[in-house]
Amino acid sequence: MTDALSNPAASGVEPNEGFIHRFGEGLQRSMPVIFTAAGLLIVWQVGVTVFNVPTFMAPSPTAIAVALYENAGTLWRNVQPTMLEAALGFVFGNLFAILLAIWFVHSPTAERAVYPLAVFVKAIPIIALAPILVLIFGNGLTPKIIIAALICFFPHAGEHGSGAQVSQSRHAGPDAGALRQPQ
């Protein structure tokens, strides 16, 4: 026991692996980003001050910080429903993507029938779809959750489908690992 206390390497713990050392290394790796962000904020502040840029066009970082502080209560009350909408949209979008990917893997006919419709819906910009959803569902949580779900759905549907196809093909036989394309 005295060997471990007098010689930290004997205990299997390197002397430089402590929390302070790791924190210092992380801070050292982060310094370029911190200095770049601070430099951009300083240039922004000086630029809007020197050129008398109107606040409605580009408020200064200090004006933004003051507004955040003064309106913290209102912002917090609005962050809560926004986080709920985003979280529910994320869950529903991913759940639907996983279920659709599984269905596509097990039913090539369903993939041929539904995949073109999914591509069509993806081609519609969200900015064009949002007002239609508000007209259909009203101005409540539902259209916002649907929009968040659509944003999460498309990137994940393709990835889940590719992964499920690879997984199934590894158990299917000689063409293991080959990706099946929609026909």
For each residue, the residues with C-beta under 8 A, 3 or more apart:
1: 4 5
2: 5 6
3: 6 7 10
4: 1 7 8 10 11
5: 1 2
6: 2 3
7: 3 4 10 11
8: 4 11 13 14 15
9: 12 13 14 15
10: 3 4 7
11: 4 7 8
12: 9
13: 8 9 17
14: 8 9 17
15: 8 9 18
16: 21
17: 13 14 21 22
18: 15 21 22
19: 22 23
20: 23 24
21: 16 17 18 24 25
22: 17 18 19 25 26
23: 19 20 26 27
24: 20 21 27 28
25: 21 22 28 29
26: 22 23 29 30
27: 23 24 30 31
28: 24 25 31
29: 25 26
30: 26 27 33 34
31: 27 28 34 35
32: 35 36
33: 30 36 37
34: 30 31 37 38
35: 31 32 38 39
36: 32 33 39 40
37: 33 34 40 41
38: 34 35 41 42
39: 35 36 42 43
40: 36 37 43 44
41: 37 38 44 45 61
42: 38 39 45 46
43: 39 40 46 47
44: 40 41 47 48 58 60 61
45: 41 42 48 49 60 61 62
46: 42 43 49 50
47: 43 44 50 51 53
48: 44 45 51 52 53 58 59 60
49: 45 46 52 60
50: 46 47
51: 47 48
52: 48 49
53: 47 48 57 58
54: 57 58
55: 58 59 60 63
56: 59
57: 53 54
58: 44 48 53 54 55
59: 48 55 56 63 64 67
60: 44 45 48 49 55 63 64
61: 41 44 45 64 65
62: 45 65 66
63: 55 59 60 66 67
64: 59 60 61 67 68
65: 61 62 68 69
66: 62 63 69 70
67: 59 63 64 70 71
68: 64 65 71 72 75
69: 65 66 72
70: 66 67
71: 67 68 74 75
72: 68 69 75 76
73: 76 77
74: 71 77 78
75: 68 71 72 78 79
76: 72 73 79 80
77: 73 74 80
78: 74 75 81 82
79: 75 76 82 83
80: 76 77 83 84
81: 78 84 85 141
82: 78 79 85 86
83: 79 80 86 87
84: 80 81 87 88 141
85: 81 82 88 89 141 144 145 148
86: 82 83 89 90 148
87: 83 84 90 91
88: 84 85 91 92 141 145 148 149
89: 85 86 92 93 144 145 146 147 148 149 150 151 152
90: 86 87 93 94 148 149 152
91: 87 88 94 95
92: 88 89 95 96 145 149
93: 89 90 96 97 148 149 150 151 152 153 156
94: 90 91 97 98 152 153 156
95: 91 92 98 99
96: 92 93 99 100 149 153 157
97: 93 94 100 101 152 153 154 156 157 160
98: 94 95 101 102 156 160
99: 95 96 102 103
100: 96 97 103 104 114 118 157 160 161
101: 97 98 104 105 157 160 161 163 164
102: 98 99 105 106 160 164
103: 99 100 106 107 110 111 114
104: 100 101 107 108 110 111 114 115 161 164
105: 101 102 111 161 164 165 168
106: 102 103
107: 103 104 110 111
108: 104 111 112 180 182 183
109: 112 113
110: 103 104 107 113 114
111: 103 104 105 107 108 114 115 182
112: 108 109 115 116 182 183
113: 109 110 116 117
114: 100 103 104 110 111 117 118
115: 104 111 112 118 119 182
116: 112 113 119 120
117: 113 114 120 121
118: 100 114 115 121 122 154 157
119: 115 116 122 123
120: 116 117 123 124
121: 117 118 124 150
122: 118 119 154
123: 119 120
124: 120 121 128 129
125: 128 129
126: 129 130 147 150 151
127: 130
128: 124 125 131 132
129: 124 125 126 132 133 147 150
130: 126 127 133 134 143 147
131: 128 134 135
132: 128 129 135 136
133: 129 130 136 137 142 143 146 147
134: 130 131 137 138 139 143
135: 131 132
136: 132 133 143
137: 133 134 140 142 143 146
138: 134 142 143
139: 134 143
140: 137 143 144
141: 81 84 85 88 144 145
142: 133 137 138 145 146
143: 130 133 134 136 137 138 139 140 146 147
144: 85 89 140 141 147 148
145: 85 88 89 92 141 142 148 149
146: 89 133 137 142 143 149 150
147: 89 126 129 130 133 143 144 150 151
148: 85 86 88 89 90 93 144 145 151 152
149: 88 89 90 92 93 96 145 146 152 153
150: 89 93 121 126 129 146 147 153 154
151: 89 93 126 147 148 154
152: 89 90 93 94 97 148 149 155 156
153: 93 94 96 97 149 150 156 157
154: 97 118 122 150 151 157 158
155: 152 158 159
156: 93 94 97 98 152 153 159 160
157: 96 97 100 101 118 153 154 160 161
158: 154 155 161 162
159: 155 156 162 163
160: 97 98 100 101 102 156 157 163 164
161: 100 101 104 105 157 158 164 165
162: 158 159 165 166 179
163: 101 159 160 166 167
164: 101 102 104 105 160 161 167 168
165: 105 161 162 168 169 179 180
166: 162 163 169 170 177 179
167: 163 164 170 171
168: 105 164 165 171 172
169: 165 166 172 175 176 177 178 179 180
170: 166 167 176 177
171: 167 168 176
172: 168 169 175 176
173: 176
174:
175: 169 172 178
176: 169 170 171 172 173
177: 166 169 170
178: 169 175
179: 162 165 166 169
180: 108 165 169
181:
182: 108 111 112 115
183: 108 112
